[in-house]
């Protein structure tokens, strides 16, 4: 039976989430279009929670992956040397690292997802410093395994941990006064605050509601890390890989992380990859095999990820990302002017948020979006809708998606 969801409802865990908001069975997808078993076309403004920066079934990547599979390329390799891993590393170094003066930095492949990469970063910071505490910030999201979850702020995620989520000092994002108070405490021997192993921060909070860090604040966080002997760790998992109009979302902020965490769009095609970019003096703290991962040698992700890097050989793709972000912003600004229920618009590149005054309104709007054939998600504590369509979305599909969003908002708010 077409579009039959019975097997999911009877046999899949109650943990399932996204499918409850988009309750249909998909059969195909291309760039920013998904088609269900009823042949209904959906415009995808969610892009696999930020994984599909280069669209569903990117044709260049698909061709490269098919060729790789047909020649019996090495799909799974642990951390053994392979030709496609060498190609990926070489291309990443030449395209991303060397132009930024980071040609001697070390790439550490950690395992299949972002939270694996975060766990490795936290472990490395603790190993380098011999300390336990990590400074993380409110509204931050860093993953769902226990170490990453301890750094994640949202109690909706934290509440199912089953154990105390310890060894984290919580700071206030983008708040200079709060950071100054933290500095005072860290240098006051009577405060009881232990010096941290690291500071972990998203240059743009994604799940937290698209909140870009200011240059002044992020530089101050970096300085506090340096002054306390802690590592400065940037979580670029969702905001990186071109999402914000440059390869790294912090390219315009004049900061120099000790560890930069990458995943999601890094693999290009939607297949798993997690990676740290470590300063060499930090990376040397590792001994062979002190952090492993069965699925850190992802051949398909290396193949597609190398193709993804070709988009950044010059600035044309980034310019297109910025241009498309402005197209989305124009509609959101129009809604901000029209509706009192809209409280704020935030943006960096092609990651945008429209903030409403309550989560119930957002739930109604996203439900109407689904009815109108638009896939888009809420974030933070439910009062924010986040726009993260594929960066490769065609202009006409982008306009159609915005048309469907506008109609959905009008249906709810008038």
Secondary structure in CASP SS format (residue, H / E / C, confidence):
PFRMAT SS
TARGET T0000
AUTHOR 0000-0000-0000
METHOD secondary structure of the structure
MODEL  1
X C 1.00
X C 1.00
X C 1.00
X C 1.00
X C 1.00
X H 1.00
X H 1.00
X H 1.00
X H 1.00
X H 1.00
X H 1.00
X C 1.00
X C 1.00
X C 1.00
X C 1.00
X C 1.00
X C 1.00
X H 1.00
X H 1.00
X H 1.00
X H 1.00
X C 1.00
X C 1.00
X C 1.00
X C 1.00
X E 1.00
X E 1.00
X E 1.00
X E 1.00
X E 1.00
X E 1.00
X C 1.00
X E 1.00
X E 1.00
X E 1.00
X E 1.00
X C 1.00
X C 1.00
X C 1.00
X C 1.00
X E 1.00
X E 1.00
X E 1.00
X E 1.00
X C 1.00
X C 1.00
X H 1.00
X H 1.00
X H 1.00
X H 1.00
X C 1.00
X C 1.00
X C 1.00
X C 1.00
X C 1.00
X E 1.00
X C 1.00
X C 1.00
X H 1.00
X H 1.00
X H 1.00
X H 1.00
X H 1.00
X H 1.00
X H 1.00
X H 1.00
X H 1.00
X H 1.00
X H 1.00
X H 1.00
X C 1.00
X C 1.00
X C 1.00
X C 1.00
X C 1.00
X E 1.00
X C 1.00
X C 1.00
X C 1.00
X C 1.00
X C 1.00
X C 1.00
X H 1.00
X H 1.00
X H 1.00
X H 1.00
X H 1.00
X H 1.00
X H 1.00
X H 1.00
X H 1.00
X H 1.00
X H 1.00
X H 1.00
X H 1.00
X H 1.00
X H 1.00
X H 1.00
X H 1.00
X H 1.00
X C 1.00
X C 1.00
X C 1.00
X C 1.00
X C 1.00
X E 1.00
X E 1.00
X E 1.00
X E 1.00
X C 1.00
X C 1.00
X C 1.00
X C 1.00
X H 1.00
X H 1.00
X H 1.00
X H 1.00
X H 1.00
X H 1.00
X H 1.00
X H 1.00
X H 1.00
X H 1.00
X H 1.00
X H 1.00
X H 1.00
X H 1.00
X H 1.00
X H 1.00
X C 1.00
X C 1.00
X C 1.00
X C 1.00
X E 1.00
X E 1.00
X E 1.00
X E 1.00
X C 1.00
X C 1.00
X C 1.00
X C 1.00
X C 1.00
X C 1.00
X C 1.00
X C 1.00
X H 1.00
X H 1.00
X H 1.00
X H 1.00
X H 1.00
X H 1.00
X C 1.00
X C 1.00
X C 1.00
X H 1.00
X H 1.00
X H 1.00
X H 1.00
X C 1.00
X C 1.00
X C 1.00
X C 1.00
X C 1.00
X C 1.00
X C 1.00
X C 1.00
X C 1.00
X E 1.00
X E 1.00
X E 1.00
X E 1.00
X C 1.00
X C 1.00
X C 1.00
X C 1.00
X H 1.00
X H 1.00
X H 1.00
X H 1.00
X H 1.00
X H 1.00
X H 1.00
X H 1.00
X H 1.00
X H 1.00
X H 1.00
X C 1.00
X C 1.00
X C 1.00
X C 1.00
X C 1.00
X C 1.00
X C 1.00
X C 1.00
X C 1.00
X C 1.00
X C 1.00
X E 1.00
X E 1.00
X E 1.00
X E 1.00
X C 1.00
X C 1.00
X E 1.00
X E 1.00
X C 1.00
X C 1.00
X C 1.00
X C 1.00
X C 1.00
X E 1.00
X E 1.00
X C 1.00
X C 1.00
X H 1.00
X H 1.00
X H 1.00
X H 1.00
X H 1.00
X H 1.00
X H 1.00
X H 1.00
X H 1.00
X H 1.00
X H 1.00
X H 1.00
X H 1.00
X H 1.00
X C 1.00
X C 1.00
X E 1.00
X E 1.00
X E 1.00
X E 1.00
X E 1.00
X C 1.00
X C 1.00
X C 1.00
X C 1.00
X C 1.00
X C 1.00
X C 1.00
X C 1.00
X C 1.00
X C 1.00
X C 1.00
X C 1.00
X C 1.00
X C 1.00
X C 1.00
X C 1.00
X C 1.00
X C 1.00
X C 1.00
X C 1.00
X C 1.00
X C 1.00
X C 1.00
X E 1.00
X E 1.00
X E 1.00
X E 1.00
X C 1.00
X H 1.00
X H 1.00
X H 1.00
X H 1.00
X C 1.00
X C 1.00
X C 1.00
X C 1.00
X C 1.00
X C 1.00
X C 1.00
X E 1.00
X E 1.00
X E 1.00
X E 1.00
X C 1.00
X H 1.00
X H 1.00
X H 1.00
X H 1.00
X C 1.00
X C 1.00
X C 1.00
X C 1.00
X C 1.00
X C 1.00
X C 1.00
X C 1.00
X C 1.00
X C 1.00
X C 1.00
X C 1.00
X C 1.00
X C 1.00
X E 1.00
X H 1.00
X H 1.00
X H 1.00
X H 1.00
X H 1.00
X H 1.00
X H 1.00
X H 1.00
X H 1.00
X H 1.00
X H 1.00
X H 1.00
X H 1.00
X H 1.00
X C 1.00
X C 1.00
X C 1.00
X H 1.00
X H 1.00
X H 1.00
X H 1.00
X H 1.00
X H 1.00
X H 1.00
X H 1.00
X H 1.00
X H 1.00
X H 1.00
X H 1.00
X H 1.00
X H 1.00
X H 1.00
X H 1.00
X H 1.00
X H 1.00
X H 1.00
X H 1.00
X H 1.00
X H 1.00
X H 1.00
X C 1.00
X C 1.00
X C 1.00
X E 1.00
X E 1.00
X E 1.00
X E 1.00
X E 1.00
X E 1.00
X E 1.00
X C 1.00
X C 1.00
X E 1.00
X E 1.00
X E 1.00
X E 1.00
X E 1.00
X E 1.00
X C 1.00
X C 1.00
X H 1.00
X H 1.00
X H 1.00
X H 1.00
X H 1.00
X H 1.00
X H 1.00
X H 1.00
X H 1.00
X H 1.00
X H 1.00
X H 1.00
X H 1.00
X C 1.00
X C 1.00
X E 1.00
X E 1.00
X C 1.00
X E 1.00
X E 1.00
X E 1.00
X C 1.00
X C 1.00
X C 1.00
X C 1.00
X E 1.00
X E 1.00
X E 1.00
X E 1.00
X C 1.00
X C 1.00
X C 1.00
X C 1.00
X C 1.00
X C 1.00
X C 1.00
X H 1.00
X H 1.00
X H 1.00
X H 1.00
X H 1.00
X H 1.00
X H 1.00
X H 1.00
X H 1.00
X H 1.00
X H 1.00
X H 1.00
X H 1.00
X H 1.00
X H 1.00
X H 1.00
X H 1.00
X H 1.00
X H 1.00
X C 1.00
END
